[in-house]
Amino acid sequence: MPERVVSLAAEISAVTASKLGGIDRMATSTKMLALNALIEATHAGEKGRGFAVVAREVGQVAEQARALATALTDELEPRIESLTALGTELVAQVRGQRLADLALNVIELMDRNLYERSCDVRWWATDSSLVDALVDALADPSAAARAGERLAVILRNYTVYLDLWLADADGKVVAHAAHGRPGVVGADVSHAPWFRAAMATTDGDDYAALDVERHAALGSTVATYATAVRAGGATHGRAIGALGVFFDWERQAQGIVEGVRLSPEEWERTRVLVVGRDGTVLAASDRRGVLEERIDLRTGGRASGSYEEGARTVGFAGTPGYETYAGLGWSGVLVQG
């Protein structure tokens, strides 16, 4: 692991400093002993002359040992510093690339999930039984219950949704799937962004994907997908109403950001996010700041990558889209301390 390179460099530096320091201290002690021996030899006069020669030689050896220790220190220190810097840079690169790869995995999972939502809404809007039920309800309001039953069947089998609403061309909700929620049928959604976007679709292959929002009536955070219901279920038929499906964003998105493969130790210092095109936090593994906090990503125009931010590493990846789902400009982000 790159971290081991940095650790080994630190260990080598510590061992080298310790050993060379020991050599220097030994040389100093030897030098002092040689000096003391020389003094004593001088005091001994003619009898100490031979011992004085030995003392001078020992002193010279001590000086050579100290010089060698100094030379080794001068040569090794910059190399160890370079090794440490290289290891640190390698750690940052490997960690950053890994975080960027995990961020891409997060946003790819999200894109594939939401691609299916775009397929669902277009498919159900052309479902013959649903189209016929809407036509019957427009002619006879008492027939709206059949449309509600059809929507309820869909909801029971697609548990990723909170509700499905069917409205007429004037924006009046005629049926919905989640029975027991009062105030939905008969509600005016003509000014709701999802309804207006649905009625503005050009044909049966078109759809609207709205940003994540807190839905007051549903009491939860949703990602809404909508399209027009067309006469006869035909691709280019006249829009006779609109279908809006409300994806259970809070629960489904949480499963994705909390499902990233990190070790327990990494989870303690890592935050996994999905952020919108403006940096708004749409989902967070720690469940903090959703729809309130904004992240200023420093992408530098890159589709994915990483950068250092103080003591943290930020890995990011923009939406690649999936099949016919181009994405909404969102990004997967991992912030690791």
N, C-alpha and C positions, 0 to 999 in steps of 0.2 A: 504494500500500500504506500502511496506517496507520503502519508504522514510518517511512515517508518523511516523514510529518507531524512526527514527533518529531525526526527528523534535520534537517529544514529549520528547525524552531524553534531547535534548538541552533546551526545555522549562522547564523541571523539574529541570535541573541543574541550570538554571538562577533563578527560583523561590526559590529553596533551598538556593542558595548562598545569595540571597537578604534577605530572612527571617532570616536565621541564622546570617547573618551580622547584621541585626537589633537587634536580641537578644543580640549579643555580645556588640553592642553599648549601649543598654539599661542597660546591666549588668555593663558596665564601668561607665556609668552615676550614676547608683544606688550606686556603690561602692564609687564614689567620694562624693556623698551626705552623705553616711553613715560615711565616714571619716571626712567630715566637721562637721557633727552632733556630732561625738565623740569628736572632738576638742572643740566644743562649750560646750559640757557636762562637759568636764574636766575643762574648765574655770569657769563653774558654781559651781564647788566644790561639796559639799555634796548634794546640791539641784539637781544637774544634774546627780547624780549617776544612778538613775533609767532610765533616758533617754539614758545614755551611754550603758546600757545593750541592749536596743532596737536598738541602732545604730550598735552595734556589730552583732546582729542577722540579721539586714538588710544587713550588709556587707557580712555575711556568705551566705545569700540567693543569693546575687549578684554573689559571687564566684561559687556557685553551678550552677546558670544559665549559667555562662560562661563555666564552665566545661561541662555542658550538651550540649551546642552549639558546643563546640570543639569535643566532642565525636560523636555527630551526623554528623558533617562534615567529621570526619575520617572514619565513617562507610558508609556514603552515597556516598562520592566522588568516591571511587573505584567501587562501584556498578553502579553508573551512567556512569562511564567511560566504564565499561564492557558492559552495555546496549547500549551505543553509538557505541562501536566497533562491537557488535553483529549485530546491525541494519545496520551499514555500510557494513558489510560483507554480510548480507542478501540482501541488495540493489544490491551489485555487482553481487551476484549469480543470483538473479532474472533477473536483467537487462542483464547479460551475457547470460543466458539461452534463454531469449526472442530474443536477437540479433542472437544467433546461430540458433534458430528455424526459424527466418525470413530469414537468410542466406540460410538455407536448402530449404526453400520454393522457393527462387530465383533460385537456381541451379536446383531444380526439375522441375520448369517450363521451364527452358532453356533446360534441357535434353529431356523433353517430346516434346518440339518444334523441337529440332534437330533430335529426333528419327523419326518424321514425314518426315523430309527432307531426311533421309536415306531411308525411304520407297518410297518416291516420285521418287528418281533417279533410284532405282532398278525397280520400276514399269514401268516408262516411257521408260527405256532402252529395255524393252521386249514388249512394245506396238507394235503390228503388223504393224499398219499404219506407225509408225516411222521407224521400221526396214525395211519395204518394201521401204519407201521413201529413206532411206540411200542406199539401194542396187541399186535402180534406179539411184540415183545421182552418184554412183560410176561407173555405166555403161554409163550414159549420164549426164554430168554436168548441162545441161539445166533443168534437172528434179529436181534439188536441191530446187527449189522454193516450191515444194510440201512439202518437209521436213520442210522448214521454216514456211509454213502456219500451219502445225501441231503443231510446237513448239509455234507459236504465239497464237494458241487456248489455249494451256496449260497455257501460261503466263497470258492471260487475266483472267483466272479462278483461278489462284494461285498468288495473288498479293504480296505474301511475297518474290518473286524473282525479281531480277533486269534483269536477262537474262538467257537463256539456250543455250548452244553451242553444236553443233554436229560436230564431226571431224572424218575424215577417219582414217584408221590404220596407215597412215604416219604422222598424226598430222596436216593435213590441214583442217581448218574449212570449212565445206560445207554448213552449214545453222545455223541460230540463230533465236531467238524468237523476240527480240526487234528491229523491223524494224526502219530504220531511223538512225541507228548508223553505220556510215561508217567505213570501214577498218576491219570489223570482218570477213566477208566471204572471204576466201582465205588466212587468216592469218595462219602463221605457229606456232602451239602450241606444237610441238613435244618435246620441252624442258620444257614445263610448268609442274610444279609438279602435277597438277591435272590430266593432260593427261597421264603422265608416271605412276601415281598411278592407274588410271583407267585401263590402258592396262596391269597392273601387277595383277589385280584381278584374283582370281582362277576360279570363276564361277559366274553365274547370281545372286547368293545370297550374293556375296561379294561386297563391296563398299569401297570408300576412303573418309575420312572426313579430311579436311585440316584446319589448324589453321586460325584464323581470320587475314585478311591482307587488306591493301589498294590496290585496283585493279586499276591500271592506266587507262586501257581502259574503265572501267565502271565508273570511277571517284567517287568511293565510297568504303566504307568498306564492305567486303563480307566474308561470310563463305561458302566455296566451297565444294560441294559433287559431286562425280563422280563415274562412273563405265563403264565397257565395254559394247558396243552393240554387241550382239552375233548373229551369223547366225541363221536365222529362229526364233530368240527370244528364243532359247533353253537355258536352264540353263547351260548346258555344251557345248554349241556351240562355234565355233571358233570366236575369237574377230575380228570384221570387222570395228570397230570404237570405239569412246568413246563419252559419254554424260557428260557434266559438267553443273551443275546447281548452280547459284550464288545467295545465300540467302542474302536478304537485311538486313545485320547484324545491321547496324547503326540504322535503324528505328525500327526494331523488338526488338532488345536487349534493346534499350532505353525505349521502352514501358514496359518491364519487370522490369528494375531497378527503374523506376519512378513509378511503380504501387504498390510498397510495402506499406502496410497499416501502416502508421505512422501519428501521429497527426501533425498539423501545427508546433507546438512548437518543436516536435522531428525532423521534417525535417530541421529546422534551424540549428541543430547541428549534423546531421547524413549524412553520405555518404554511398550510396549503390553501390557495385561494383561486377563485374564478373572478375576474374583474371585467367590467364592461368597457366599451370603447372609450369612455371618458374617465376610466380609472375607478369607477365606483365598485366597491366590493359586493359581488353578487352571491358569493358563497365563501365560507371560511371554515377550516377544520376546527378552529377554536370557537366558532359560532359568534365571534365578536365583530361588530362594525358592519353587519350586512345591511346594505342599502343606505348606510350612513357614512362610512369611511371611504376615503379616496386614496388610491395608490398612484404615485407619480412614477410610472415606469420609464426608465432610461434605456430605451431600446436602440437608440442611435439608428433607427430605420431598419433594424434587423428583424427578421421574422421570428427568430429565436436566439437565445444566448444567455449570458449571465454577466453580472458586474458586482464589484465589491461596494458595500455601503456601510462604512464604518467597520464594525466587527461582524457584520452580516454579509452573507452571499445571497444574491437574488438571482434565481433562474426563471426565465419566462419563455413563453411560446404563444404566438398569435394563432388564431383559429385558421386551420387549413381548409375548413369546410368538408363536406362529405356528400358524394353523389350530386344530387340537385340542390342540396342545402349549402348555400354559400357562407353561412355563418353570419354573425351580427357584429363582427369586429371585436369579439371578446378574446381574453387571454387566460391561459393557465399560468399560475405564479407559485413558486416556492420560495419562502424567505427562511434562511437557516442561519442561526447564530453560530 
